[in-house]
Amino acid sequence: MFWKNNNFLMPNLDDVLNQAHTLKLHPRDRVVILSDVHLGNGGKMDDFRTNADLFEEILKSFYFPLDYKLILNGDIEELHKFRLSDIEKSWPQIFELFEQFSLDNRLLKIIGNHDYNLVNHEDYRFRHLLFPALKLRFQDNILAIFHGHQASHFLEKYNGLAHYLLRYIFKPLRIKNISTAYDSQKQYKVERRIYEFSNKRKIVSIIGHTHRPLFQSFSKVDSLKFQINEQFKKYSKADKSKKKKIEKKIKNLKTELEHCFKKRRWKNLRSSLYNEAITIPSLFNSGCAIGKRGITAVEIVNAKIYLVHWFDAKKSQKYFKKKKHQLEKINGTSFYRTILKKEYLDTVFTRIRLLT
């Protein structure tokens, strides 16, 4: 197995792909990919606490009964800051759910940089399900699923140092995060390296690590800019009545874009990350399970790929104000699922093939 030489931090992305465990993706398969859960000890420094009830409910009431295969794409247990035994004691109900998926042959776990030490725990209950990466073979195409830290040269060399700083310096000082997810410059470097690699290999890469949801290589900000440009193209050809509707839509999109400034996301508003006239839809990111507004995930259902968002209506009413979002509620709860983006896998791979 890959952990015999403890070499999960591989020297390049080709090694990640070549050593990935391969599975066949059938057209009727259901898969959900979740990353960056960061299960802790249940205390104030545990980032998972905010969405713990939501995370438990979506696994128990949605993904398990609907026969989804669960792929946990790295940084599931927060081993940089906490001991595994403390994590397991704090969240027994979560591990019981993982166990249910495992017993039904529907669980796979991918190593991330915050939970890499799992390979050294010989009694870890899911050790036999740990992989550095996965390859889903869809017809003649490949979807590579890996955490994403492998694209960081710093983490390849100094992940042990990061572990020491978080556990013994930052945690006692109650400094919660120093990861790539909170540094936009590092986010862009990681994403761009994986984007270029995916285009070269003509594959789809699905990552986590940066906590930033991406769909077909577009971030939320990229998507908003693209939508505004598309509306302007329609505007010149539209009649008077349609122009009013388009004007309203542009105004709403502009408001949403301005909201990103107010939330200190201004660094993400630079020109396109990839600096290309045509963006190739090769990079997806499932986001994270510890978002302030909920949980994002990538789903693959009936040969379509989705970016979905789960949220608690008691904390956010955002999607109720937008008619374009269809909301699906888990009965007896205030938890909702909405589809942010979707596309046929055939369409995604056709675009990659013709544009690269």
Buried (B, 14 or more C-beta within 10 A) or exposed (E): EBBEEEEBBBEEBEBBBEBBBEBEBEEEBBBBBBBBBBBBBBEEBBBBBBBBEBBBBBBBBBBBEEEBBBBBBBBBBBBBBBEBEBBBEBBEEBBEBBEBBBEEEBBBBBBBBBBBBBBEBEEBEBBEBBBBBBBBEBEEBBBBBBBBBBBBEEBBEBBEEBBEBBBEEBBEEEEBBBBBBEBBEBBBBBBBBBBBBBBEBBBBBBBBBBBBBBBBBBBBBBBBBBBBEBBEEBBEEBEEEEBEEBEEBBEBBEEBBEEBEEEEBEEBBEEBBBEEEEBBBBBBBBBBBBBEBBBBBBBBBEBBBBBBBBBBBEBBEBBEEEEEBEEEEBEEBBBBBBBBBEBEBBEBBEBBEEBE
